[in-house]
Each structure stands twice: as C-alpha cells, then as structure tokens.
Amino acid sequence: MGGTPFWGAPRFFYQIILGVEAAWLGLLAAFVFGGCGGIYISLKRRGGEFVLTSPALWAVAVAASGAPAAYFLAVTDPRFPRLGPRLAIAAAALFFLAVIGLWELGAAALYKALTALARRSKKFPAKAMLVLVALAVLLPIVAADVYGLVVGAGAAERRPDVYVVILDAFRADRLSFYGGEGELAPRLEAFGREGVVFKEAYTVSSWTRPAVASLFTSAYPGTHGVYSRGAALPAEAKTLAEAMRELGYVTVAVSANPHVSRGGGMEDGFDVLDGAAGGSVMEAGGPPLSAARLLTSAKWVPSFLGPLWRPTEDGLELNRRLAFWLGIINGPRFVYVHYMEPHTPYHPGDGYKAELRLYRARENKAAEIVKGRFFGARLTENPHFKPDYTPGEVALAQTLYDAEVKRMDAVIADFLDVIVPAYSRDEEPIIVVAADHGEEFGEHGRWLHGAGLHAEIARVPLMIRGAGRGAVGGAVNVADIAPTVVALAGGVPPEDWVGADLTPYLYDGGRVPPRELLLEGIIEYPPVRPGAAWANIELAAVVKGDYYYLYDYETGREYLYDEKRDRSQAYNLARGDNAAQNAALLAQLRESLALLRKAARARAWTPRRVKLSPSIERQLRAIGYLN
C-alpha cells in the first residue's frame, strides 16, 4: 500500500505532543474557559427561556474543534499523497476547507436543534446541555481517530515490522562467528544462532557518516559524496526509508550518533527521526503537510517537551525512547536504531577505576584513551598521526573497548527481550543487526577508525533474524542491507541500488556468488585554523574472490591480503618479493579498483551542505570528531 503511513488512534496524542492540535485545542480552550462565559457558549435565561448566547461564536468554537479532524484526515488519507506533492497539497487544502464548511453547516443545524430543545424544555438541566455541547465539540476529533484506527488496522495486517540495528564501531571479531571467543556478547551470539549469519561481511567506509549514507542509499561513497561533516544526502537519492514508506510502513529512526540526525542530513524518508541531538524529537517531520515540521524546528520545543528528549548516548535510554514511539504508532513499522556503546568515549565501570588511576599516574594517557578525543584533534593536523602508546596502554584501550562490547550486549538483550516483544504484532518481526565499521588499536599502525581500512575496520557483523537460519559464506557489505530489507518487506529494490538482494541465500544457506565489492575510506577535515589546508584521508579497497586489495592515496602504499589464509591481514603480498610474485594479480586488482571507483563516480550526486547546529557540534566534540 503506497501513500502516507497510517498512525491509528494514538496519532492524535502524538500530534498533541508536537503542538499541532495543541495549538488548535488551545484556541478552543480559550473559547471554553475564556472571558465570554465558558466556550463562548453559556446558558442564560432570557424571558424564561434557555438559549445559546452567540451563533457566531458557537460556529467559531465548533470550527476550531473540527480543524484538527479535517487536518488529520487530509494528511492520513492515502489518496492525497498518491497525487504527487503539489497536487496533494492543493487537494488536501480543498478537502480541509470542504470538511470545515460542511462541519459548519452541521454546527448551524445543531445550534438550532439545541436552542429549540432548550426552549421547549424550560427545566432542561444546564449540565445536560453542556454535555451535549461537549459531545458536539469532541465528535470530529473522535471520528477522525476512529477513522485512522480502522484504516490503519487494515494496513497493519499486511507486512511484518522490520528493524535495522547498527552497533557503532563494533568489531566483527568480538563474536564467535567471526573468529572471536564468543564470551563478550552472549545475547548477540544467541541472536546469530536464531537467524542467519553472513560470515564475510564488510563495511563500505571507515567512519559513520559515509557508511550510513551508503546503507540508506545502497550506493558507494563515491556516488553519494557524503564524506565530510557538512555533507548530506541529496534529494535525488532514493533512501531505504523512502522505499519502505512507499510500501506502507511508518518509518522511525532513533539514533545516539549525531551524524544520524536531521542536522546530519539523514532525515529523508523518516516519519520520525529521534536523533537524540539537541533534544529535537520529531526531526524529519511526520506527514508531508504537517505543521510539526515547523514547530519542532523552533528552539523552544525541546525544552517544552522536557527531559525525555535530551541528547543521549546511553543505549538503555535510547530503548525507552524507541518504546515511546512504538507505543503510539499503528501499522507496519520500519525502525532504524543506532547505538553508540562501543564508540569512544568509553564509560568504564568501577572495576576499571584502579587500573585507570595507575595509568594516569604513570604516563597520563588514560584520559586520552578513554575519551578518544585525539582522534579528531590530532588527525585534523596530521592525517597520519600514530599514537605512541605502550603495549600496556594498548591493552588498556582494548580492555575498555571489550567492556563497552559487554554493555552493548546488555542493551541488545533489553531491545530483543523487552522492547521488541512488548510492541510486536502477530507477525514475527524481521531484525537486521550490523555495524557501520569496526575499530583499530594499532594493528596496522592506525587507531580507532576513519584513518585506516584494514580488517579491523573493514569487517563487520551482519545477522538477520526472522527470515531463515544458518551461516552464509561469500562477500557481502552494508550496501546490501537496503535491497535485502525491501525484498523481505515484499517490495522490489530500485534498479540503481548497487547492493545485492540477499534473500535467496537466507533459507538454503550456501554461499553468495563471488563479486567485486568496493570500500572507500574518505574523510575530509576542515582547516583547524584560518588559512590552513584541509586534512584529507583517502583510502580505497576492493574485495575480489579471496583477496583484499587496499590502496592509500595519501602515501601511495598498496596492500594485498589473502582473506582465506590470512584473516588478520598480517602478511602484505604487495611488498618486497611478494610484489613480484603477485604482479599479475596486483595489476588485475588495481584495474578492478579503478573501474569500481570510476563507475561509482559516473553516477555521482551533488551532496547537500548542512550547517551543524551547536548541539550536534557539542556531541561530535564529545566523541572526538571536533577539537
């Protein structure tokens, strides 16, 4: 079913929170409790008869009550969005006026009927009259909610809920399916056993912004161009959320990462984008004609809505916010959740305080390791900065990271075992769990993410529950998530998406056929001072068969690894004697990389530019992206 999603009866409450109907009902309250004797309707005795005091004011009061209902019908009825944006606005406006006009005619008739009733029955109780008036005022609101509930319930029976969950900076090798010991994240381990695990999954970039942009658009970074903080997805990019909305889904995103927010330009297609940035609740704006788009952009709205909407990096709190949206949304739901637990800054528990004090007293490196603040501060001045940490300090960083992995697993357990069951409908939901990128601790000379593209960054988990079970081999990447999700929801992925639909491999296992995958680790840092140069990092890699080829455009270095025999990428086959032995293979992979990048840029979009809000800048500074 196309068109604007249905929200059902609770949607009226949802709109009240955002202030749309609140404005109308506030006006109505002025009539009810204002200076003209209650709702501008009072019962007076004139010559021994009851009459309603002002036909004109009665009409205004009833029109005010009917406005939310007409608005509700205009933005939820699927006939309007199917006309296209301009015609939809015109048709909905005419519909709005027509409903108000008809409601006024009915109000006039009701006015006459109530007045006649009062005159015929001089002893008619005033309280009874007020009840009739209240029912007349509330009737359009109740009718609109019932309409939404009935139509929305019909849509809700058609498709399963779909969740895409991203674990920011989560290394694949922390799970047993990808070579780990399987002790850090027991709930994620169980989730993998309950569904399908893609054992050779890769990201498409080295940091969040381009990786999520690729996930949303199934396009490589060279196409969407989102690899600086001020770049945002262009309007012509067809996003996963837009595709799911066309299938009749209500599209919701809750994110603890400031890159995935309205200020980050990631809102296209989402009915709700609770970006946890600056307390903004409904960043994308709901129905296409919703005044909530304007109201939620006002600075006073976040403070008006209270502490529930403050910025957060805590996954458990993010789950509570997700529960709020799931509790008021009716119909099939597409939900994107972005957790930040494994990402710096680390939040070590009491068990690590003594160790942190020890390192702080010895070399004063603990604070830097915990915050990860050097990542943005030093790389902007030197893209090839390498921290001079001792083996003990590296071990400390990895210990703290593993503690965050455990926290992430607890958050996922709450999500899977509490949130999803509490708000699931009859159909089993489809849940995709993946990471935007991994994390590096000096294994190949780089630290954290953004500046490298080796296995620690490139390999990510990818698991799906609710559609099949088992382990699937063959190289896949996060650009495959969007077409797979659309196909699982019963749709047809757009032809220009570069990712593959993985649904044929969900039920019979086996192996995804060999293909070439592109990774582009591009990050542009603006000048740290006036007149300084941009500090750019540009890496690219291609996965082809059993080989992983990586090229660093800043240094001119190239790397070649046999993924089947050397999962840790310890032996560079493009160096020394190995280069001569693999000359033909290197030439082939260089050509493949060049062709993939050329193809990605041949269909390149022009990204939008966004100005980061102060709240988002504060969050980016907190996680190390700004000085």
C-alpha positions as CSV (number, residue, x, y, z in Angstrom):
1,M,0.0,0.0,0.0
2,G,1.5,3.3,-1.0
3,G,1.0,6.8,0.4
4,T,1.4,8.3,3.7
5,P,1.5,5.8,6.6
6,F,-1.3,5.4,9.0
7,W,-0.9,6.1,12.7
8,G,-4.1,5.0,14.2
9,A,-6.0,6.4,17.1
10,P,-2.9,7.3,19.2
11,R,-1.7,9.6,16.5
12,F,-3.9,12.4,17.9
13,F,-2.0,12.2,21.1
14,Y,1.2,12.1,19.2
15,Q,0.3,15.3,17.4
16,I,-0.7,17.0,20.6
17,I,2.8,16.4,21.9
18,L,4.2,18.1,18.9
19,G,1.9,21.0,19.3
20,V,-0.2,20.8,16.1
21,E,-3.5,20.0,17.5
22,A,-2.3,21.6,20.8
23,A,-2.5,24.9,19.1
24,W,-6.0,24.3,17.8
25,L,-7.2,22.9,21.1
26,G,-5.5,25.8,22.9
27,L,-7.7,28.1,20.9
28,L,-10.7,26.0,21.7
29,A,-9.8,26.1,25.3
30,A,-9.8,29.9,25.1
31,F,-13.4,29.6,23.9
32,V,-14.3,27.1,26.6
33,F,-12.7,28.9,29.6
34,G,-12.3,32.4,28.2
35,G,-13.9,35.7,29.1
36,C,-17.2,35.2,27.4
37,G,-18.7,32.7,29.9
38,G,-17.0,29.4,29.1
39,I,-16.8,28.1,25.5
40,Y,-18.3,31.3,24.4
41,I,-21.4,29.2,25.0
42,S,-23.3,29.8,28.1
43,L,-26.8,29.1,29.1
44,K,-28.7,32.2,30.0
45,R,-32.3,32.7,30.9
46,R,-33.9,35.2,28.6
47,G,-37.5,35.7,29.2
48,G,-37.6,32.4,31.0
49,E,-36.0,30.5,28.1
50,F,-32.7,28.9,27.6
51,V,-30.7,30.0,24.6
52,L,-27.2,29.6,23.4
53,T,-25.7,33.0,23.5
54,S,-23.9,33.6,20.2
55,P,-24.5,31.8,16.9
56,A,-21.3,33.3,15.5
57,L,-19.1,32.4,18.5
58,W,-20.7,28.9,18.5
59,A,-19.6,28.4,14.9
60,V,-16.1,29.6,15.6
61,A,-15.8,27.2,18.6
62,V,-17.1,24.2,16.6
63,A,-14.8,25.1,13.6
64,A,-11.8,25.2,15.9
65,S,-12.7,21.7,17.1
66,G,-13.2,20.4,13.6
67,A,-9.9,21.8,12.3
68,P,-7.7,19.0,13.8
69,A,-10.1,16.4,12.5
70,A,-10.0,17.8,8.9
71,Y,-6.3,18.1,9.1
72,F,-6.0,14.6,10.4
73,L,-8.0,13.2,7.5
74,A,-6.1,15.3,4.9
75,V,-2.7,14.0,5.9
76,T,-3.6,10.4,6.5
77,D,-5.9,9.6,3.6
78,P,-3.7,7.8,1.1
79,R,-5.5,9.4,-1.9
80,F,-3.7,12.7,-1.4
81,P,0.0,11.6,-1.4
82,R,-0.6,9.5,-4.5
83,L,-1.3,12.7,-6.4
84,G,2.2,14.0,-6.0
85,P,3.5,16.7,-3.7
86,R,1.9,19.8,-5.4
87,L,-1.5,18.3,-6.2
88,A,-1.6,16.6,-2.8
89,I,-1.2,19.9,-1.1
90,A,-3.9,21.6,-3.2
91,A,-6.3,18.6,-2.9
92,A,-5.7,18.4,0.9
93,A,-6.3,22.1,1.2
94,L,-9.6,21.9,-0.7
95,F,-10.5,18.9,1.3
96,F,-9.7,20.7,4.5
97,L,-11.9,23.7,3.6
98,A,-14.7,21.5,2.4
99,V,-14.8,19.5,5.7
100,I,-14.7,22.7,7.8
101,G,-17.5,24.1,5.6
102,L,-19.7,21.0,6.0
103,W,-18.9,20.9,9.6
104,E,-20.1,24.5,10.0
105,L,-23.4,23.7,8.2
106,G,-23.8,20.8,10.6
107,A,-22.9,23.1,13.5
108,A,-25.5,25.6,12.5
109,A,-28.2,22.9,12.4
110,L,-27.0,21.5,15.7
111,Y,-27.2,25.1,17.2
112,K,-30.8,25.4,16.1
113,A,-31.7,22.0,17.4
114,L,-30.1,22.7,20.8
115,T,-31.8,26.1,21.1
116,A,-35.2,24.6,20.2
117,L,-34.7,21.8,22.7
118,A,-33.8,24.4,25.4
119,R,-36.9,26.5,24.6
120,R,-39.3,23.5,24.6
121,S,-38.0,22.2,27.9
122,K,-37.6,25.2,30.3
123,K,-36.4,22.8,33.0
124,F,-33.7,21.2,30.8
125,P,-30.7,20.9,33.2
126,A,-27.8,23.2,32.3
127,K,-25.4,20.3,32.9
128,A,-27.1,18.2,30.4
129,M,-26.9,21.0,27.9
130,L,-23.2,21.4,28.5
131,V,-22.7,17.6,28.0
132,L,-24.4,17.8,24.6
133,V,-22.3,20.8,23.6
134,A,-19.1,19.0,24.7
135,L,-20.1,15.9,22.7
136,A,-20.7,18.1,19.6
137,V,-17.3,19.7,20.0
138,L,-15.4,16.4,20.5
139,L,-17.2,14.4,17.9
140,P,-14.9,15.3,14.9
141,I,-11.8,14.5,16.9
142,V,-13.1,11.1,18.0
143,A,-14.4,10.4,14.5
144,A,-11.0,11.2,12.9
145,D,-9.2,8.9,15.4
146,V,-11.6,6.0,14.8
147,Y,-11.1,6.5,11.0
148,G,-7.3,6.3,11.4
149,L,-7.6,3.3,13.7
150,V,-9.8,1.4,11.3
151,V,-7.9,2.2,8.1
152,G,-4.5,1.8,9.9
153,A,-5.5,-1.6,11.3
154,G,-6.2,-2.8,7.7
155,A,-2.7,-1.8,6.7
156,A,-1.2,-3.3,9.8
157,E,-2.2,-6.8,8.8
158,R,-0.2,-6.8,5.6
159,R,3.5,-6.7,6.5
160,P,5.9,-7.6,9.3
161,D,7.7,-5.0,11.3
162,V,11.3,-4.5,10.2
163,Y,14.2,-3.4,12.4
164,V,17.7,-2.4,11.2
165,V,20.0,-2.1,14.2
166,I,23.5,-0.6,13.9
167,L,26.2,-1.2,16.5
168,D,28.6,1.7,16.0
169,A,32.3,0.8,15.9
170,F,31.6,-2.9,16.7
171,R,34.5,-5.2,15.6
172,A,33.3,-8.4,14.0
173,D,36.0,-10.5,15.8
174,R,34.2,-9.9,19.1
175,L,31.7,-12.6,18.0
176,S,32.5,-16.3,17.6
177,F,31.0,-16.3,14.1
178,Y,33.9,-14.1,13.0
179,G,36.8,-15.6,14.9
180,G,36.1,-14.4,18.5
181,E,35.9,-16.5,21.6
182,G,32.1,-15.8,22.0
183,E,32.3,-14.7,25.7
184,L,31.8,-11.0,25.4
185,A,28.3,-10.8,23.9
186,P,26.2,-13.9,24.8
187,R,22.9,-12.2,23.7
188,L,24.3,-11.3,20.3
189,E,25.7,-14.8,20.0
190,A,22.2,-16.3,20.7
191,F,20.7,-13.9,18.2
192,G,23.1,-15.1,15.5
193,R,22.1,-18.7,16.2
194,E,18.5,-17.8,15.9
195,G,18.9,-16.4,12.4
196,V,21.3,-16.1,9.5
197,V,24.9,-15.0,9.9
198,F,26.8,-13.6,6.9
199,K,30.3,-14.7,7.8
200,E,32.2,-12.5,5.3
201,A,30.5,-9.1,5.7
202,Y,32.3,-5.8,5.1
203,T,31.5,-2.1,5.6
204,V,31.8,0.3,2.7
205,S,33.7,3.1,4.5
206,S,35.9,3.7,7.5
207,W,33.6,6.0,9.5
208,T,29.9,6.5,10.3
209,R,28.7,9.3,8.0
210,P,29.6,7.7,4.6
211,A,28.9,4.2,5.9
212,V,25.3,5.0,7.0
213,A,24.7,7.1,3.9
214,S,25.7,4.0,1.8
215,L,23.4,1.8,4.0
216,F,20.5,4.2,3.4
217,T,21.0,4.6,-0.4
218,S,22.8,1.4,-1.4
219,A,25.4,3.5,-3.1
220,Y,29.1,3.8,-2.7
221,P,30.6,6.9,-1.1
222,G,32.0,8.0,-4.5
223,T,28.4,8.2,-5.6
224,H,26.6,9.9,-2.7
225,G,29.6,12.1,-1.8
226,V,28.8,12.2,2.0
227,Y,32.3,12.1,3.5
228,S,32.7,15.3,5.3
229,R,30.8,16.6,8.4
230,G,28.9,19.2,6.4
231,A,27.8,16.9,3.6
232,A,24.3,15.5,3.5
233,L,22.3,13.1,1.2
234,P,21.0,14.9,-1.9
235,A,17.2,15.0,-2.6
236,E,17.5,12.7,-5.6
237,A,18.9,9.8,-3.6
238,K,16.3,7.2,-3.0
239,T,16.7,6.1,0.6
240,L,15.7,2.9,2.3
241,A,13.3,4.8,4.5
242,E,11.6,6.3,1.4
243,A,11.3,2.8,-0.2
244,M,9.8,1.4,3.0
245,R,7.4,4.3,3.3
246,E,6.1,3.6,-0.2
247,L,5.4,0.0,0.9
248,G,3.0,1.4,3.6
249,Y,5.5,1.4,6.5
250,V,5.7,4.0,9.2
251,T,9.4,4.9,9.2
252,V,11.1,5.6,12.5
253,A,14.8,6.2,13.4
254,V,16.2,6.6,16.9
255,S,19.9,7.3,17.0
256,A,22.5,8.2,19.6
257,N,25.0,9.2,16.9
258,P,24.8,12.9,16.0
259,H,25.8,12.0,12.4
260,V,22.5,10.3,12.0
261,S,20.1,13.2,12.7
262,R,18.3,16.0,10.9
263,G,21.4,18.1,11.4
264,G,23.4,15.4,9.8
265,G,21.1,15.4,6.7
266,M,19.9,11.8,7.2
267,E,16.2,12.5,7.7
268,D,14.9,11.8,4.2
269,G,12.1,9.2,4.3
270,F,11.7,9.1,8.0
271,D,8.4,10.0,9.6
272,V,10.2,10.3,12.9
273,L,13.9,10.8,13.4
274,D,14.6,11.0,17.1
275,G,18.2,11.9,16.6
276,A,19.0,12.4,20.3
277,A,20.7,15.7,19.2
278,G,19.7,18.9,20.9
279,G,16.6,17.3,22.3
280,S,14.8,17.5,19.0
281,V,12.1,15.0,18.9
282,M,10.5,14.8,15.5
283,E,13.3,15.9,13.3
284,A,12.0,14.7,10.0
285,G,8.5,15.9,10.5
286,G,5.8,13.3,10.1
287,P,3.1,13.6,7.4
288,P,4.1,15.7,4.4
289,L,1.7,18.5,5.2
290,S,2.4,18.5,8.9
291,A,2.9,21.8,10.7
292,A,5.0,19.7,13.2
293,R,7.9,20.2,10.8
294,L,7.9,23.9,11.6
295,L,7.1,23.6,15.2
296,T,9.8,21.1,16.1
297,S,12.4,23.3,14.4
298,A,11.7,26.1,16.9
299,K,14.3,26.3,19.6
300,W,11.7,26.3,22.4
301,V,10.2,23.0,21.5
302,P,12.9,20.7,23.0
303,S,12.7,22.4,26.4
304,F,9.0,22.4,26.2
305,L,8.9,18.7,25.7
306,G,11.0,18.0,28.8
307,P,14.0,15.8,29.7
308,L,12.7,12.7,27.8
309,W,14.2,14.3,24.7
310,R,17.6,15.3,25.9
311,P,20.7,14.1,23.9
312,T,21.8,10.6,25.0
313,E,24.5,8.1,24.2
314,D,23.1,5.5,26.5
315,G,21.5,2.6,24.7
316,L,19.1,1.7,27.5
317,E,17.7,5.2,27.4
318,L,17.5,5.0,23.7
319,N,15.4,1.9,24.1
320,R,13.0,3.8,26.3
321,R,12.6,6.4,23.6
322,L,12.1,3.8,21.0
323,A,9.4,2.2,23.2
324,F,7.6,5.5,23.3
325,W,7.4,5.7,19.5
326,L,6.4,2.1,19.1
327,G,3.7,2.5,21.7
328,I,1.9,5.2,19.7
329,I,2.5,4.0,16.2
330,N,0.0,1.8,14.5
331,G,0.6,-0.3,11.4
332,P,3.7,-1.9,9.9
333,R,6.8,-0.2,11.2
334,F,10.3,0.2,9.7
335,V,12.7,1.1,12.6
336,Y,16.3,2.1,12.4
337,V,18.2,2.0,15.6
338,H,21.8,3.3,16.0
339,Y,23.6,2.5,19.3
340,M,26.9,4.1,20.4
341,E,28.2,1.8,23.2
342,P,31.4,0.5,21.6
343,H,32.4,4.0,20.3
344,T,34.6,6.3,22.3
345,P,34.4,7.9,24.8
346,Y,34.4,4.7,26.9
347,H,32.4,4.6,30.1
348,P,34.3,2.2,32.3
349,G,32.7,0.8,35.4
350,D,34.0,0.6,38.9
351,G,36.1,-2.4,38.0
352,Y,38.4,-0.4,35.9
353,K,39.0,2.7,38.1
354,A,42.0,1.4,39.9
355,E,43.7,0.4,36.6
356,L,42.8,3.9,35.1
357,R,44.4,5.6,38.1
358,L,47.5,3.5,37.7
359,Y,48.0,4.6,34.1
360,R,47.0,8.2,34.8
361,A,49.7,8.4,37.5
362,R,52.3,6.7,35.3
363,E,52.0,8.5,31.9
364,N,48.7,10.5,32.0
365,K,47.4,8.6,28.9
366,A,44.3,7.1,30.5
367,A,42.1,10.1,29.9
368,E,43.1,10.4,26.3
369,I,42.4,6.7,25.8
370,V,39.0,6.8,27.4
371,K,37.8,9.9,25.6
372,G,39.4,9.2,22.2
373,R,39.5,13.0,21.8
374,F,42.8,12.9,20.0
375,F,41.1,11.2,17.1
376,G,39.6,14.4,15.8
377,A,42.1,16.8,17.4
378,R,45.3,15.4,16.1
379,L,44.2,13.8,12.8
380,T,43.0,17.2,11.6
381,E,46.6,18.5,11.9
382,N,48.2,15.2,10.8
383,P,46.1,12.6,9.0
384,H,48.9,10.1,9.5
385,F,49.2,10.6,13.3
386,K,50.0,7.4,15.2
387,P,49.7,7.4,19.0
388,D,52.9,6.3,20.8
389,Y,51.1,4.0,23.2
390,T,52.9,1.3,25.1
391,P,51.7,-2.3,24.9
392,G,50.1,-1.8,28.3
393,E,48.2,1.2,27.2
394,V,47.0,-0.5,24.1
395,A,45.9,-3.4,26.2
396,L,44.1,-1.0,28.5
397,A,42.2,0.5,25.5
398,Q,41.2,-2.9,24.3
399,T,40.0,-3.9,27.8
400,L,37.9,-0.8,28.0
401,Y,36.5,-1.5,24.5
402,D,35.6,-5.0,25.4
403,A,33.8,-3.6,28.5
404,E,31.8,-1.5,26.1
405,V,31.0,-4.5,24.0
406,K,29.6,-6.2,27.1
407,R,27.5,-3.0,27.7
408,M,26.3,-3.2,24.1
409,D,25.2,-6.8,24.6
410,A,23.2,-5.8,27.7
411,V,21.5,-3.1,25.6
412,I,20.7,-5.5,22.8
413,A,19.3,-8.0,25.3
414,D,16.9,-5.3,26.6
415,F,16.0,-4.4,23.0
416,L,15.4,-8.0,21.9
417,D,13.8,-9.4,25.1
418,V,11.9,-6.4,26.4
419,I,11.2,-3.8,23.8
420,V,10.5,-5.8,20.7
421,P,8.2,-8.4,22.3
422,A,6.3,-5.7,24.1
423,Y,5.3,-3.9,20.9
424,S,5.3,-6.8,18.4
425,R,2.2,-7.6,16.4
426,D,1.1,-11.0,15.2
427,E,3.8,-11.4,12.6
428,E,7.3,-12.2,13.6
429,P,9.5,-9.1,13.1
430,I,12.5,-9.1,10.8
431,I,15.6,-7.8,12.6
432,V,18.9,-7.0,10.9
433,V,21.9,-6.4,13.2
434,A,25.1,-5.0,11.7
435,A,27.9,-2.4,12.3
436,D,28.8,0.7,10.4
437,H,32.5,-0.1,10.8
438,G,35.0,-1.7,13.2
439,E,37.7,-0.3,15.4
440,E,41.5,-0.5,15.2
441,F,44.0,-0.5,18.1
442,G,47.3,-0.1,16.2
443,E,47.3,-3.5,14.5
444,H,48.2,-1.8,11.2
445,G,49.6,1.5,12.6
446,R,46.3,3.4,12.9
447,W,43.9,4.0,15.8
448,L,40.1,3.8,16.3
449,H,38.6,4.5,12.9
450,G,38.5,6.9,10.0
451,A,42.2,6.8,9.2
452,G,42.5,3.1,8.2
453,L,40.7,0.5,6.2
454,H,42.3,-2.8,7.2
455,A,40.4,-5.8,8.5
456,E,39.8,-4.3,12.0
457,I,37.8,-1.5,10.3
458,A,36.5,-3.3,7.2
459,R,35.0,-6.4,8.7
460,V,31.6,-6.0,10.4
461,P,28.9,-8.4,11.7
462,L,25.8,-8.9,9.6
463,M,23.0,-11.1,11.0
464,I,19.3,-11.4,10.2
465,R,16.6,-12.9,12.3
466,G,13.0,-13.7,11.2
467,A,13.9,-15.0,7.7
468,G,15.8,-18.2,7.6
469,R,18.6,-19.7,9.7
470,G,22.2,-20.8,9.3
471,A,25.6,-19.4,8.1
472,V,26.1,-17.9,4.7
473,G,29.6,-17.5,3.1
474,G,30.7,-15.2,0.3
475,A,31.5,-11.5,0.5
476,V,28.6,-9.0,1.3
477,N,28.6,-5.5,2.5
478,V,26.3,-3.0,4.2
479,A,25.1,-1.6,0.9
480,D,23.3,-5.0,0.5
481,I,21.1,-4.3,3.6
482,A,18.7,-1.9,1.8
483,P,17.8,-4.1,-1.1
484,T,17.5,-7.1,1.2
485,V,15.2,-5.3,3.6
486,V,13.0,-4.0,0.8
487,A,12.7,-7.5,-0.7
488,L,11.9,-9.0,2.7
489,A,9.1,-6.5,3.1
490,G,7.6,-7.6,-0.2
491,G,8.9,-4.8,-2.4
492,V,11.2,-4.6,-5.4
493,P,14.5,-2.8,-4.8
494,P,15.3,0.2,-7.1
495,E,17.4,-0.8,-10.1
496,D,20.0,1.9,-9.4
497,W,20.9,0.4,-6.0
498,V,24.3,-1.2,-6.2
499,G,23.8,-3.6,-3.3
500,A,22.6,-7.2,-3.8
501,D,19.3,-8.7,-2.6
502,L,20.5,-11.4,-0.2
503,T,17.1,-13.0,0.3
504,P,17.8,-16.0,-2.0
505,Y,20.5,-17.1,0.5
506,L,18.6,-16.8,3.7
507,Y,16.8,-20.1,3.6
508,D,19.1,-22.5,1.9
509,G,22.4,-21.3,3.2
510,G,25.3,-21.9,0.9
511,R,27.4,-19.1,-0.4
512,V,26.8,-15.7,-2.1
513,P,28.3,-15.8,-5.6
514,P,31.7,-14.1,-6.0
515,R,31.6,-10.4,-6.9
516,E,33.7,-7.3,-6.5
517,L,33.0,-5.1,-3.5
518,L,34.3,-1.5,-3.1
519,L,35.3,0.2,0.1
520,E,36.1,3.9,0.2
521,G,37.6,5.4,3.4
522,I,37.3,9.0,2.6
523,I,37.2,11.7,5.3
524,E,37.6,15.4,4.9
525,Y,38.6,17.5,7.9
526,P,38.1,21.3,7.6
527,P,41.0,23.6,8.4
528,V,41.8,23.8,12.1
529,R,42.7,27.5,11.7
530,P,42.2,30.2,9.1
531,G,44.3,29.7,6.1
532,A,45.3,26.1,6.9
533,A,44.7,23.3,4.5
534,W,42.1,20.6,4.6
535,A,43.4,17.4,6.2
536,N,42.1,14.7,3.9
537,I,42.3,11.0,4.2
538,E,41.6,8.8,1.1
539,L,41.8,5.1,1.1
540,A,40.1,2.6,-1.2
541,A,39.9,-1.2,-1.2
542,V,38.4,-3.9,-3.3
543,V,37.3,-7.4,-2.2
544,K,37.6,-9.9,-5.1
545,G,37.4,-13.6,-4.6
546,D,39.7,-14.5,-1.7
547,Y,41.7,-11.3,-2.0
548,Y,41.6,-7.9,-0.3
549,Y,43.4,-5.1,-2.1
550,L,43.9,-1.7,-0.3
551,Y,45.4,1.5,-1.7
552,D,46.4,4.6,0.3
553,Y,46.1,7.6,-2.0
554,E,48.0,9.9,0.5
555,T,51.1,7.7,0.8
556,G,50.9,5.7,-2.4
557,R,51.2,2.5,-0.5
558,E,49.3,-0.6,-1.5
559,Y,48.4,-3.7,0.4
560,L,47.3,-7.2,-0.7
561,Y,46.0,-9.9,1.6
562,D,44.7,-13.5,1.1
563,E,41.5,-13.3,3.1
564,K,41.1,-17.1,3.2
565,R,44.6,-17.9,4.6
566,D,45.4,-14.6,6.4
567,R,42.3,-13.3,8.2
568,S,44.3,-10.9,10.4
569,Q,45.9,-9.4,7.3
570,A,49.4,-9.9,8.8
571,Y,51.2,-10.6,5.5
572,N,51.2,-7.9,2.8
573,L,51.6,-9.7,-0.5
574,A,52.2,-6.4,-2.3
575,R,55.5,-5.8,-0.5
576,G,59.1,-6.9,-1.4
577,D,59.5,-10.2,-3.2
578,N,55.7,-10.9,-2.8
579,A,55.0,-8.0,-5.1
580,A,57.0,-9.5,-7.9
581,Q,55.3,-12.9,-7.4
582,N,51.9,-11.4,-7.4
583,A,52.5,-8.8,-10.1
584,A,49.7,-10.0,-12.4
585,L,47.2,-10.3,-9.5
586,L,48.1,-6.8,-8.3
587,A,47.6,-5.3,-11.8
588,Q,44.2,-7.0,-12.1
589,L,43.1,-5.7,-8.7
590,R,44.4,-2.2,-9.4
591,E,42.3,-2.2,-12.5
592,S,39.2,-3.5,-10.7
593,L,39.6,-0.8,-8.1
594,A,39.9,1.9,-10.7
595,L,36.9,0.7,-12.6
596,L,34.7,0.4,-9.5
597,R,35.6,3.9,-8.4
598,K,35.0,5.2,-11.9
599,A,31.6,3.6,-12.1
600,A,30.6,5.0,-8.7
601,R,31.6,8.5,-9.7
602,A,29.9,8.2,-13.1
603,R,26.5,8.4,-11.4
604,A,27.7,10.8,-8.6
605,W,25.2,13.1,-7.0
606,T,25.9,16.5,-5.6
607,P,25.6,16.3,-1.8
608,R,23.7,18.9,0.1
609,R,25.6,21.1,2.5
610,V,24.3,21.3,6.1
611,K,25.4,23.6,8.9
612,L,25.9,21.7,12.1
613,S,23.8,23.0,15.0
614,P,25.6,23.9,18.2
615,S,24.1,20.9,19.9
616,I,25.4,18.5,17.3
617,E,28.8,20.1,17.4
618,R,28.9,19.6,21.1
619,Q,28.1,15.9,20.6
620,L,30.7,15.5,17.9
621,R,33.3,17.1,20.1
622,A,32.3,14.7,22.9
623,I,33.0,11.7,20.7
624,G,36.3,13.0,19.3
625,Y,35.3,14.4,15.9
626,L,35.9,18.0,16.7
627,N,38.7,19.8,18.5
